Amino acid sequence: MGFDTTNTTMRRLWTVARPATVPVRQFSAFLLLITWMLWKERNAHVFRQIIPSHTQFWLSCREEARLWSARFRQEERVVIEAWCSLFSSM
């Protein structure tokens, strides 16, 4: 995805360098989306014994991004489509 997360902790997540493919204005929302989905994936595994799947994780990220797009201004929604394309390629 273009992130270097070597030696990164959740506490230092906001110091991760932004990939060129993610616009500055939406980078924090992008990070929040990924961490939110990781949290949901973890809870599904811990509390419902669902086996983690990379494919399902990225599909869930894409679906959640589409839901989040309603909170963006119309002209910014193209960024969400770019995220969805990125998630589809994973």
N, C-alpha and C positions, 0 to 999 in steps of 0.2 A: 504494500500500500504506500510505500515511500516514507515510512516512519522508521527512525532509529530509536528503539526503546531500550537499548543496552543500558543496564544499571539504572533503569527508571523504576520508581515506586509510585504508588497511587498518590502519595503526598507530593511528588515531583512531576506528576503528569503534565501540568501546565507549562513545564519547561521543554517539553518535546518540540523539536523544530517542526514547523508547518511545512508539509509537502507543497510543492509548487502547484499541484492540481487542486488544492483546496483554497478558495479565496479567504483573505484575512478576516473579513466580516463574519464569515460563517464557521471559522475554525473551532471556536469554543463550542458551538452547537454540535459540530461534527464529533468532537471529543466526548461530549456529553452523551450523544447517541450511542457511540461505541461502548462507553463504560456502562450505560444503562442496560444495554443489551447483554453485556458480559454478566452483570448482576442478575438479570433475569435468567440467563442460561445456568448460572451457578445455583440459583434457587430451585430451578426445575430439576437439576441433578440431585441436590441435597434433600429436598422435601418431597419430590414426586418420583425419584429414582429414574429420571429420564436420562438415557445415555447421551452424552454430548456428541454433537455432529457438526463438523465444520460447515458442511453444505447447508444444513438447517439453520445454523447460526447466521450465515450471510443472507439467506433468504428472509429470515426474521428481521435482520437489519434493514433490508430493502423495504419490507412491508411497513416497518415502523417509520422509516424515513418518509414514505409516502403519506403516512398519517401526520407526521410533523410538518409536512409542507403547507398545511392549512394555516400554520402559525407564521409563515413567512409572507412577506409582501409578494405580490404577483410577479414583479420583475426579478425577485430573488429565487423563485421556484425552479428556475433552470439549473441552479446549483444542486437542488435536491435530485433532479434527474441525473445529474453527473454522479452524485453519490450512488444512486441506484444502479447506474451502469458499472461503477466501480465494484459494488457489492456483488453484482451479477457475474463479474469476471473472476471472482475469488473461488 
